Amino acid sequence: MFPLSGTQFPKSNEELAAALRGSLSEVFSFPDLNCVVKIEEGKWPVMDRVVVNLSGGTVRIAEPPPKPEPVGPREPGIAVGQLAILGHPMRYQQSECDLDVTARNVRFDFGRDAAGKPMLVLTDATDGRVEFKIARGDLQSAILAAANTAAKPHGIAIQEFELNLASAGPRSLIRTSSCVMAGPPIVRCTPGSSRRSLRPNAKAGCSCPGKQSESPTARTPAARSRGASTFTT
């Protein structure tokens, strides 16, 4: 699905290109926005080829936009003989990646999301191909940046992140990771006293009557977390 800028459905190749460029410019910054969308030949609403070139684009938003979901009735849209989406490279903070998406005989309906904004809704395609390339170091940096963005409102900073990848089969991937986190100040109670002390960069701990010692994690400036996930494509 492709969100479109504006409030009305496009009615020409030129209006479609402008609506796609406007929507993409809300997420990316480009060296030359006019070169991002190219529509070749064809007569509306049938186009021979559409190229969306994200090369050199840099993600300019801190958080990803919500996934576009069509609601309500749709209208007949456009047909594209060949669709190509390119990114050589695309950038997110200090990370780079390469993207190639190609498909033939692509059909879209016009739809609207819950806020009433127009979008293209994919209904059919043949011979689709998606290729995404990223170095492990760039992937690690991108995950760290995204995680810190999500954790910042909660007063948590992720200081280190280590990513390891292993193949579990021809269509699956196992990710193991570890990170060092620094948390917000905690409130610590002391037996026989109403005084409370704040300790920054530690997990919550509490000394109560009959328990005179803190947990080891509460004495360290940062806590290490490890996890594992499995991805299947």
N, C-alpha and C positions, 0 to 999 in steps of 0.2 A: 504494500500500500504506500502511496505517495501523498503526503499532505500538500495542499495547494494554498497559496496565499490569496488574499481577497475574500470576497463573500459570494461571488457568482462562479458558475462553471464556465470554463473557457469555451470560446466558440470559433477559434481559429488556431493555426499553428503558432502564430506570434503570441496570442494570449496564453496558450499552454506553456510555451517557453518562459514567458514572464512570470507565470504563476509558480512554476517549478523553481525558478531562480529565487523568487521572493521567499519561498518556503525554506529552501536550503540555506539562504543567507541568515536565517534566524538561528541556525545551528553552527554553521561554518563561516569562517572568513576566508576569502579567496583573493589571489593576486589580481584576477580580472574576472569579475562576476559575469560579464557578457559572454565569456568563453565556456561557461559551465554547462549550458544546455544547447545542443545542436539538433535540429530537426531537418532531415534530408528528404526532399522530394515528397511525392504523395499529395493527395487532395483531401482536405478535412472531411470526415474524421478518420481517414485512413492514411497512415504515414509509412513510407518505405523503411526508414531507419531513424531511431532516436538515440542520441549519445548523451549521457550524463557524465561529465568529466569532473571528478572531485580531486584531481591531481593538484597538489600544493595546498589543498584546503586544510585549515586548522580548526579543530573543535573549539568554539568560543563560549560554550556554556558550561557552568560548573556541574550541573546535574542533567542527565539525559531527559529528553522530553517524554511525556507519557506515550505509550504505544497507541498509535491511531487505530481506533475501532469504529467501523461504520455502524450507524444505527438508522432505523427507518427505511423508507423506500429508496431504491436506486434508480438511476436513469442510464440509458445506453450511453457508452462512453466512446473510447477510441480503439483503433486497431493498429498495431505496429508490426511491420514485417520483421525487423531486427531491432532488438533492444540491447544496448551496451551500457554498463555502469562501470567506470574506471576510477582508480585512485592510485597514482604512482608518484609519490606516496601520499597518504593522508596522515595528519599529525594530531596527537592529543598530548598537550604539554610537552614533555621531553621524548615522547615515544612516536615511532613511525610504523606504518603498516601499508601493505599493498592489497588492493581489491580488484577483482575482475568478475563481473557478472554479465553473462550473455544469455539470450533467449531468442527464439523465433516464434512467429505467429502469436504475438502477445495481444491479449484483449483486456481492456479495463472498462469497468462501469464507473460512473460518477456517483459518489456518495457523500454523506456528511457525518461528522463525528458528533458526540453528545453535545458539544458546544455550538454545533451548526456550521462548523468550518468545512469547506469542500475538500475532497480527496479523490484520488484515483484508487479504485479497488480492483485488484487483480482477479480475473475470472478464468483465464485460460492461457496456456503457453506450451510450446513444445521445445525439446532439445535445450533445456535450461542447464546452465553450468555456473557454479560459484567457486571461486578460488580466492582464499584469504591467506596472506603470508605476513608473519611478524616474527622477529627475532625474540628469543626467550628473554633477553635483557629488556627489550622494549615492552614485552608483555608484562614482565614483572613490574616495571616502572609505571605502566598504565594502571595495573591493579592497585598498586600502592597509592597512586594519586587519587583514584576513585574511592578507595577505602577511607583515606583521610578526609575527603570531601564529605562522605557519609557520616564519619565519626565526629567531625569537628563540632556540630551542634550539641553533642553530648559531652563535650569537654575532653575527648579522648584523642590522643595523637599516636599514630602508628609510626614508630621510629625506624623499624627495619622490617623487611619482607623478603623471604626466600622462597622461590618457586622451583619445583622439580616436576618434570613430566616424564611419563613412561607409557608405552603402548601396551594395552591389555588385549589387543586384537586388531583386526583390519579396520574396524569401524568404532573403536572405543579408545578412550584416553583416560589415564588416571593422573590426577593432580595431587601432589602432596605439598604442603606449605607450612611455614612457621613464621611468626611475626612477634615483634616486641612492641608492646603497647604501654603508653603512659596514661594513667587515668586522672580523673578530677580529684580535688581534695576530698578527704573522708572525714566523717564525724566519729570520734573515738571517745567512749565513755570510760571513766576510771572509778573503781569501786570506792564507796565512801565519800565521793566528791561529786559535785554538780558541774565541775568544770569540764569543758570539752576542748579538745585540741584538734587542729586541722593539720593533716599530713598530705602534702601534694604528691602527685605521681605515685600513688599506691592503691592497691585494691582495698576494699572495705574490710576492716577488722574491728573487733570489739573485745575489750577485757571486762568480764563481768564477775560478780562474786563467785568464788570457787574456781575461776579460770583466770589465772594471773598472767598467762602468756598469750601473745598474739599469734596469728597464723604466720608462717614464714613469708608468705607472699606480701603481707602487709608491711614488712620491714624493707622490702626491696623497692627501688625507685621505678621499676618497670616489671611487668609480668609477661612471660613468654607463652604464646598460645600456638598449638599445633593442630593441624586438621588434615583430612584427606577427603577428596571428592572424586567421583567417577563420572565421566562424560561419555555419552554414546551418541554417535551421529548416524 
